[in-house]
């Protein structure tokens, strides 16, 4: 037994070790916040709802606690399925398949038992969880499926009314009612075989697909760090990315036509290079494209259907408020990493005639970053405040406004700093805005629960922002060494 465990133990521990090696602090902060979120969900459920509903929430949370580690382990197994190891290490692919299938069956059984204990459906949860985990495995194997799966779920109210879909769905329901165990048996026989086939045994095709998956993985890692990635995925996606930056080429040509040897002109050109995806043209381009797409989709789905608009205004305002508030995250997540990444370009552009020096440079950089943050928060704040006019869930009223205010407070600490001593970015910094914003939102929600008017809350936050900005301006902006090139080794 010990010899068998010694063969499979490294395969199971490797995914967790990879996360710890990427960032030890991010590993503990991420899982700490996850445990805290699960605990808060359970506590709020038992406090605010009936006991039977609270137990249902508890089993759903427990199923997630079991399924999420399995998903992480399966991703790690795919990473270990290297084409060289598949050809050169005897039995490597077979061990990966054994670990994946056994963990898949065990996770499916535990999650199905938990859900069936409190939720109606009985044995059908076994086939349902098997299919759900298999779909997650497919999305890990082919990352592009996340986009298509999200699109399918988003358009479910539209395509769910098609007759072929309704016929297939009714057939599955009849099968489940007449012979539920045959459906479960078929799922537990076919889906593990499909899961095992996701692991390849080497060759040119395996090498190409492994490199493509690694490219997607590096792209997501760079996005989590806020670093602009220039890796080409494929031509259609690259062209699609240009659509979300349609304003940047226009602004670039305008700046080059009107280039002058003045500090303002030099800083405007420097922003394009140093800020990358955090530049206001990219942010505003993405906002206009996304709002246009949302309006087009809503208009298409709600054409001649008043009940759609009624359901959207009653149940969709919460999701829209989260989406509008997330427009502020561009500055928080991407500015530090983009400034650190573009140090070489900054060193060259500082040689331009009229480039600011010393405290003038620090003040101009801080003002430009702070104004961009204020514009982003201001637009998002107005949109989130407008959503309060629609009928919707009032248990978390003004949540979008509270998120914008939290991002504003934390944004002052992001943009007003001593850039001359900025350290290289790492992944745990991407978690800090969410943790700080969550604490701030909880405090504002508590004030809302106590009855403090929203205008008074905004006034308190603005006073805090002014005090924080003044302190950091005097202490970090004016008293720091020249900010560019960014970094202690500049």
C-alpha positions as CSV (number, residue, x, y, z in Angstrom):
1,X,0.0,0.0,0.0
2,X,2.9,2.4,0.8
3,X,4.6,1.7,-2.5
4,X,1.3,2.4,-4.4
5,X,0.7,5.6,-2.4
6,X,4.3,6.8,-3.2
7,X,3.5,6.5,-6.9
8,X,0.3,8.6,-6.8
9,X,1.1,11.0,-4.0
10,X,3.3,13.3,-6.1
11,X,0.6,13.6,-8.8
12,X,-2.0,14.7,-6.2
13,X,0.3,17.2,-4.4
14,X,1.8,18.8,-7.5
15,X,-1.2,21.1,-8.3
16,X,-1.1,22.6,-4.7
17,X,2.7,22.9,-4.8
18,X,2.5,24.8,-8.1
19,X,0.1,27.3,-6.6
20,X,2.4,27.8,-3.6
21,X,5.4,28.2,-5.8
22,X,3.6,30.8,-7.9
23,X,2.9,33.0,-4.8
24,X,3.0,31.7,-1.2
25,X,1.1,34.7,0.1
26,X,-1.5,34.5,-2.6
27,X,-2.0,30.8,-1.8
28,X,-2.9,31.4,1.8
29,X,-4.8,34.7,1.2
30,X,-6.9,33.1,-1.6
31,X,-7.8,30.0,0.4
32,X,-8.3,32.1,3.5
33,X,-10.8,34.4,1.7
34,X,-12.5,31.3,0.2
35,X,-13.0,29.7,3.7
36,X,-14.2,33.1,5.0
37,X,-16.7,33.4,2.2
38,X,-18.1,29.9,2.7
39,X,-18.4,30.6,6.4
40,X,-20.2,33.9,5.9
41,X,-22.6,32.3,3.4
42,X,-23.5,29.6,5.9
43,X,-23.8,32.1,8.8
44,X,-26.0,34.5,6.9
45,X,-28.2,31.6,5.6
46,X,-28.8,30.2,9.1
47,X,-29.4,33.8,10.4
48,X,-31.7,35.1,7.8
49,X,-33.6,32.1,6.4
50,X,-35.6,29.2,7.6
51,X,-33.8,26.1,8.9
52,X,-34.7,23.9,6.0
53,X,-33.5,26.5,3.5
54,X,-30.3,27.0,5.5
55,X,-29.6,23.3,5.3
56,X,-30.0,23.4,1.6
57,X,-27.5,26.2,1.3
58,X,-25.2,24.2,3.6
59,X,-25.2,21.2,1.4
60,X,-24.6,23.3,-1.8
61,X,-21.7,25.0,-0.1
62,X,-20.3,21.6,1.0
63,X,-20.6,20.3,-2.5
64,X,-18.6,23.3,-3.7
65,X,-16.0,22.6,-1.1
66,X,-15.6,19.1,-2.5
67,X,-15.8,20.0,-6.2
68,X,-13.4,23.0,-6.2
69,X,-10.4,21.1,-5.0
70,X,-11.1,18.3,-7.5
71,X,-11.2,20.9,-10.3
72,X,-7.8,22.3,-9.2
73,X,-6.3,18.8,-9.0
74,X,-7.6,18.0,-12.5
75,X,-6.0,21.1,-13.9
76,X,-2.8,20.1,-12.3
77,X,-3.0,16.7,-13.8
78,X,-3.4,18.2,-17.2
79,X,-0.3,20.4,-16.7
80,X,1.6,17.2,-15.7
81,X,0.5,15.6,-19.0
82,X,3.6,17.0,-20.8
83,X,4.3,15.4,-24.2
84,X,7.9,14.5,-23.3
85,X,6.9,12.9,-20.0
86,X,4.1,11.0,-21.8
87,X,6.7,9.4,-24.2
88,X,9.7,9.0,-21.9
89,X,8.3,8.1,-18.5
90,X,6.8,4.6,-18.4
91,X,3.3,4.4,-17.1
92,X,3.0,8.2,-16.6
93,X,-0.2,8.6,-18.7
94,X,-1.8,5.6,-17.1
95,X,-1.2,6.9,-13.6
96,X,-2.6,10.3,-14.5
97,X,-5.7,8.6,-16.0
98,X,-6.2,6.5,-12.9
99,X,-5.9,9.4,-10.5
100,X,-8.3,11.5,-12.6
101,X,-11.0,8.8,-13.0
102,X,-10.9,7.7,-9.3
103,X,-11.0,11.2,-8.0
104,X,-13.8,12.0,-10.5
105,X,-15.9,9.1,-9.3
106,X,-15.3,9.8,-5.6
107,X,-16.1,13.5,-6.0
108,X,-19.2,12.8,-8.0
109,X,-20.5,10.4,-5.4
110,X,-19.9,12.7,-2.5
111,X,-21.4,15.8,-4.1
112,X,-24.5,13.8,-5.3
113,X,-25.0,12.3,-1.9
114,X,-24.8,15.7,-0.3
115,X,-27.2,17.4,-2.7
116,X,-29.7,14.5,-2.7
117,X,-29.8,14.6,1.2
118,X,-31.6,18.0,1.2
119,X,-32.7,18.8,-2.3
120,X,-35.4,17.0,-4.4
121,X,-34.4,14.9,-7.3
122,X,-33.0,11.8,-5.6
123,X,-30.7,9.7,-7.7
124,X,-30.7,12.1,-10.7
125,X,-28.1,14.1,-8.9
126,X,-25.6,11.4,-9.6
127,X,-25.9,11.8,-13.4
128,X,-26.1,15.6,-13.0
129,X,-22.9,15.9,-11.0
130,X,-21.1,13.5,-13.3
131,X,-22.1,15.6,-16.3
132,X,-21.2,18.9,-14.6
133,X,-17.8,17.8,-13.5
134,X,-17.1,16.3,-17.0
135,X,-18.0,19.7,-18.6
136,X,-15.6,21.4,-16.2
137,X,-12.9,19.0,-17.3
138,X,-13.7,19.7,-20.9
139,X,-13.3,23.5,-20.2
140,X,-10.0,22.8,-18.6
141,X,-8.8,20.8,-21.6
142,X,-10.1,23.4,-24.1
143,X,-10.1,26.8,-22.5
144,X,-12.1,28.3,-25.4
145,X,-15.1,26.4,-24.2
146,X,-15.5,28.8,-21.3
147,X,-16.6,31.5,-23.7
148,X,-19.0,29.3,-25.6
149,X,-20.4,27.8,-22.4
150,X,-21.1,31.3,-21.0
151,X,-22.7,32.3,-24.2
152,X,-25.0,29.3,-24.2
153,X,-26.1,29.9,-20.6
154,X,-26.6,33.6,-21.3
155,X,-28.9,32.8,-24.3
156,X,-30.8,30.0,-22.5
157,X,-34.1,31.9,-22.3
158,X,-33.9,32.3,-26.1
159,X,-32.8,28.9,-27.4
160,X,-34.6,27.0,-24.6
161,X,-37.9,27.6,-26.5
162,X,-36.8,25.8,-29.6
163,X,-38.8,22.7,-30.3
164,X,-35.8,20.3,-30.8
165,X,-34.4,21.4,-27.4
166,X,-37.7,20.9,-25.7
167,X,-38.1,17.4,-27.3
168,X,-34.6,16.3,-26.1
169,X,-35.2,17.8,-22.7
170,X,-38.6,16.1,-22.3
171,X,-37.1,12.8,-23.4
172,X,-34.4,13.0,-20.8
173,X,-37.0,13.8,-18.1
174,X,-39.1,10.8,-19.1
175,X,-36.1,8.5,-19.1
176,X,-35.1,9.8,-15.6
177,X,-38.6,9.2,-14.3
178,X,-39.0,5.7,-15.7
179,X,-35.5,4.3,-15.3
180,X,-33.3,6.7,-13.3
181,X,-30.6,4.1,-12.4
182,X,-30.0,3.2,-16.1
183,X,-29.3,6.9,-16.8
184,X,-26.9,7.0,-13.9
185,X,-25.2,3.8,-14.9
186,X,-24.8,5.0,-18.5
187,X,-23.3,8.3,-17.3
188,X,-20.9,6.6,-14.9
189,X,-19.7,4.3,-17.6
190,X,-19.3,6.7,-20.5
191,X,-18.2,9.9,-18.8
192,X,-15.1,8.4,-17.0
193,X,-14.0,6.9,-20.3
194,X,-14.3,10.4,-21.9
195,X,-12.4,11.9,-19.0
196,X,-9.5,9.4,-19.4
197,X,-9.3,10.2,-23.1
198,X,-8.5,13.9,-22.3
199,X,-5.0,12.8,-21.4
200,X,-2.7,12.3,-24.4
201,X,0.2,10.0,-24.9
202,X,2.7,12.2,-26.8
203,X,3.3,13.0,-30.4
204,X,3.1,16.2,-32.6
205,X,-0.6,16.8,-32.0
206,X,-0.2,16.5,-28.2
207,X,2.8,18.9,-28.4
208,X,0.8,21.5,-30.3
209,X,-2.2,21.3,-28.1
210,X,-0.1,21.4,-24.9
211,X,1.7,24.5,-26.1
212,X,-1.6,26.1,-27.0
213,X,-3.0,25.4,-23.5
214,X,0.2,26.7,-21.9
215,X,-0.2,29.9,-24.0
216,X,-3.7,30.4,-22.6
217,X,-2.4,29.7,-19.1
218,X,0.3,32.3,-19.4
219,X,-2.2,34.8,-20.8
220,X,-4.6,34.3,-17.8
221,X,-1.6,34.6,-15.4
222,X,-0.5,37.8,-17.0
223,X,-4.1,39.2,-16.8
224,X,-4.3,38.3,-13.1
225,X,-1.0,40.2,-12.5
226,X,-2.3,43.2,-14.5
227,X,0.5,42.8,-17.1
228,X,-0.4,43.3,-20.7
229,X,0.3,40.2,-22.7
230,X,1.2,40.4,-26.4
231,X,1.1,36.7,-27.1
232,X,-0.9,35.8,-30.2
233,X,-3.6,33.2,-29.5
234,X,-5.2,33.1,-33.0
235,X,-6.1,35.6,-35.6
236,X,-9.9,35.9,-34.9
237,X,-9.3,36.5,-31.1
238,X,-6.5,39.0,-31.8
239,X,-8.8,40.9,-34.1
240,X,-11.6,40.7,-31.5
241,X,-9.2,42.2,-29.0
242,X,-8.6,45.1,-31.3
243,X,-12.3,45.9,-31.3
244,X,-12.2,46.5,-27.5
245,X,-9.3,49.0,-28.1
246,X,-10.8,50.8,-31.0
247,X,-10.2,54.3,-29.5
248,X,-6.5,53.8,-28.8
249,X,-5.2,54.1,-32.5
250,X,-7.3,57.2,-33.0
251,X,-5.9,58.9,-29.9
252,X,-2.3,57.8,-30.8
253,X,-2.5,59.3,-34.2
254,X,-3.9,62.5,-32.7
255,X,-1.1,62.8,-30.2
256,X,1.6,62.2,-32.8
257,X,0.2,64.8,-35.1
258,X,0.1,67.4,-32.3
259,X,3.3,66.4,-30.6
260,X,5.0,69.4,-28.8
261,X,8.1,69.7,-26.6
262,X,6.0,70.4,-23.5
263,X,5.6,68.3,-20.3
264,X,1.9,67.7,-21.0
265,X,2.5,66.4,-24.5
266,X,5.3,64.2,-23.4
267,X,3.2,62.7,-20.5
268,X,0.3,62.1,-22.9
269,X,2.5,60.0,-25.2
270,X,4.2,58.4,-22.2
271,X,0.8,57.2,-20.8
272,X,0.1,55.3,-24.0
273,X,3.2,53.2,-23.6
274,X,3.5,52.9,-19.8
275,X,-0.2,52.3,-18.9
276,X,-1.0,49.8,-21.7
277,X,-4.5,48.2,-21.1
278,X,-5.0,50.6,-18.1
279,X,-5.0,53.7,-20.4
280,X,-8.3,55.6,-20.4
281,X,-8.8,55.0,-24.2
282,X,-8.7,51.2,-23.7
283,X,-11.0,51.4,-20.6
284,X,-13.5,53.7,-22.4
285,X,-13.4,51.6,-25.6
286,X,-14.2,48.4,-23.6
287,X,-17.1,50.2,-21.8
288,X,-18.6,51.4,-25.0
289,X,-18.4,48.0,-26.7
290,X,-19.7,46.1,-23.8
291,X,-22.6,48.5,-23.2
292,X,-23.4,48.4,-26.9
293,X,-23.4,44.6,-26.9
294,X,-25.6,44.4,-23.8
295,X,-28.1,46.8,-25.3
296,X,-28.2,44.8,-28.6
297,X,-28.6,41.5,-26.8
298,X,-31.3,42.9,-24.5
299,X,-33.2,44.5,-27.4
300,X,-33.1,41.2,-29.3
301,X,-34.2,39.0,-26.4
302,X,-36.9,41.5,-25.2
303,X,-38.4,42.3,-28.6
304,X,-42.1,41.9,-28.2
305,X,-41.8,40.3,-24.8
306,X,-42.7,42.7,-21.9
307,X,-42.2,39.9,-19.4
308,X,-38.5,39.8,-20.3
309,X,-38.1,43.5,-19.4
310,X,-40.0,43.0,-16.2
311,X,-37.8,40.1,-15.2
312,X,-34.7,42.0,-16.1
313,X,-35.6,45.1,-14.0
314,X,-36.6,42.9,-11.1
315,X,-33.8,40.4,-11.0
316,X,-31.0,41.7,-13.2
317,X,-30.2,45.0,-11.4
318,X,-27.8,43.3,-9.0
319,X,-25.7,41.7,-11.8
320,X,-25.7,45.0,-13.7
321,X,-24.5,46.9,-10.6
322,X,-21.6,44.5,-10.2
323,X,-20.7,44.9,-13.9
324,X,-20.8,48.7,-13.8
325,X,-18.7,48.8,-10.6
326,X,-16.1,46.5,-12.1
327,X,-15.2,49.3,-14.6
328,X,-13.2,50.8,-11.7
329,X,-11.0,47.8,-11.4
330,X,-8.9,48.5,-14.5
331,X,-6.9,51.2,-12.7
332,X,-6.5,49.2,-9.5
333,X,-5.4,45.9,-11.0
334,X,-3.3,46.9,-14.0
335,X,-1.6,50.3,-13.4
336,X,1.2,49.1,-11.0
337,X,2.1,46.1,-13.2
338,X,2.0,48.0,-16.5
339,X,4.1,50.8,-15.1
340,X,6.7,48.3,-13.9
341,X,6.6,46.3,-17.2
342,X,7.3,49.4,-19.4
343,X,10.4,50.7,-17.6
344,X,12.6,50.4,-20.7
345,X,10.2,52.4,-22.8
346,X,10.0,55.0,-20.0
347,X,13.7,55.4,-19.9
348,X,13.7,56.1,-23.6
349,X,10.8,58.5,-23.6
350,X,12.2,60.5,-20.7
351,X,14.9,61.6,-23.2
352,X,12.3,63.5,-25.3
353,X,12.6,67.3,-25.3
354,X,10.3,68.8,-22.7
355,X,10.0,65.7,-20.5
356,X,9.3,66.7,-16.9
357,X,11.8,66.0,-14.2
358,X,11.8,65.5,-10.4
359,X,8.8,66.6,-8.4
360,X,7.1,68.0,-11.6
361,X,7.2,64.5,-13.0
362,X,5.8,63.0,-9.8
363,X,3.0,65.5,-9.6
364,X,2.0,65.1,-13.3
365,X,1.9,61.3,-13.1
366,X,-0.1,61.3,-9.8
367,X,-2.6,63.8,-11.2
368,X,-3.1,61.9,-14.4
369,X,-3.6,58.6,-12.6
370,X,-5.9,60.1,-10.0
371,X,-8.0,61.9,-12.6
372,X,-8.4,58.6,-14.5
373,X,-9.5,56.9,-11.4
374,X,-12.0,59.6,-10.6
375,X,-13.5,59.5,-14.0
376,X,-13.9,55.7,-13.9
377,X,-15.4,55.7,-10.4
378,X,-17.7,58.7,-11.2
379,X,-19.2,57.1,-14.3
380,X,-19.7,53.8,-12.6
381,X,-21.2,55.5,-9.5
382,X,-23.8,57.3,-11.7
383,X,-24.7,54.1,-13.5
384,X,-25.1,52.1,-10.2
385,X,-27.1,54.9,-8.6
386,X,-29.4,55.0,-11.6
387,X,-30.1,51.2,-11.2
388,X,-31.6,52.0,-7.7
389,X,-34.6,53.5,-9.5
390,X,-35.6,50.0,-10.8
391,X,-37.5,47.5,-8.7
392,X,-35.2,44.7,-7.6
393,X,-33.8,42.9,-4.5
394,X,-33.6,45.4,-1.7
395,X,-31.8,43.2,0.8
396,X,-28.5,44.5,-0.5
397,X,-29.5,48.0,-1.6
398,X,-26.9,50.4,-2.9
399,X,-24.4,47.6,-3.2
400,X,-23.0,48.8,-6.6
401,X,-22.6,52.3,-5.1
402,X,-20.8,50.9,-2.1
403,X,-18.4,48.9,-4.4
404,X,-17.6,52.1,-6.3
405,X,-16.9,53.9,-3.1
406,X,-14.7,51.1,-1.9
407,X,-12.7,51.0,-5.1
408,X,-12.2,54.8,-4.8
409,X,-10.7,54.5,-1.3
410,X,-8.4,51.7,-2.3
411,X,-7.6,53.4,-5.6
412,X,-6.0,56.3,-3.8
413,X,-3.5,53.9,-2.3
414,X,-2.8,52.4,-5.7
415,X,-2.2,55.5,-7.7
416,X,-0.6,57.7,-5.0
417,X,2.6,56.0,-4.1
418,X,6.4,56.2,-4.4
419,X,6.8,54.8,-7.9
420,X,10.6,55.1,-7.7
421,X,10.7,52.2,-5.2
422,X,7.9,50.1,-6.8
423,X,8.7,46.3,-6.6
424,X,8.0,43.8,-9.3
425,X,4.4,42.7,-9.4
426,X,3.3,39.3,-8.0
427,X,0.0,37.5,-8.0
428,X,-1.0,38.1,-4.4
429,X,-1.4,41.9,-5.1
430,X,-4.3,41.0,-7.4
431,X,-6.2,39.7,-4.3
432,X,-5.7,42.8,-2.2
433,X,-8.2,45.1,-4.0
434,X,-10.9,42.4,-3.6
435,X,-10.2,41.9,0.1
436,X,-10.0,45.6,0.9
437,X,-13.1,46.3,-1.1
438,X,-15.0,43.5,0.6
439,X,-14.2,44.9,4.0
440,X,-15.2,48.4,3.0
441,X,-18.4,47.2,1.4
442,X,-19.3,45.3,4.6
443,X,-18.8,48.5,6.6
444,X,-20.9,50.6,4.3
445,X,-23.6,48.0,4.2
446,X,-23.6,48.1,8.0
447,X,-24.1,51.9,7.9
448,X,-27.0,51.3,5.4
449,X,-28.5,48.8,7.8
450,X,-28.3,51.3,10.7
451,X,-30.2,53.8,8.6
452,X,-27.5,56.3,7.6
453,X,-28.6,58.0,4.3
454,X,-26.6,57.2,1.2
455,X,-25.6,60.9,0.7
456,X,-24.1,60.9,4.2
457,X,-22.2,57.7,3.4
458,X,-20.9,59.2,0.2
459,X,-19.9,62.3,2.1
460,X,-18.0,60.3,4.7
461,X,-16.1,58.3,2.0
462,X,-15.2,61.5,0.2
463,X,-13.8,63.0,3.4
464,X,-11.8,59.9,3.9
465,X,-10.5,60.0,0.3
466,X,-9.5,63.7,0.7
467,X,-7.6,63.0,3.9
468,X,-5.9,59.9,2.5
469,X,-5.0,61.7,-0.8
470,X,-3.6,64.7,1.0
471,X,-1.5,62.5,3.3
472,X,-0.1,60.3,0.6
473,X,0.5,63.3,-1.7
474,X,2.7,65.1,0.8
475,X,4.4,61.9,2.1
476,X,4.9,59.9,-1.1
477,X,4.4,62.0,-4.2
478,X,6.3,65.1,-3.3
479,X,8.9,63.5,-1.1
480,X,9.8,60.7,-3.5
481,X,12.6,60.4,-6.1
482,X,11.7,60.8,-9.8
483,X,9.0,58.3,-10.6
484,X,10.2,57.2,-14.0
485,X,11.6,54.8,-14.9
486,X,9.5,53.0,-12.3
487,X,11.2,50.6,-9.8
488,X,14.1,50.5,-7.3
489,X,16.5,49.2,-10.0
490,X,15.6,51.8,-12.6
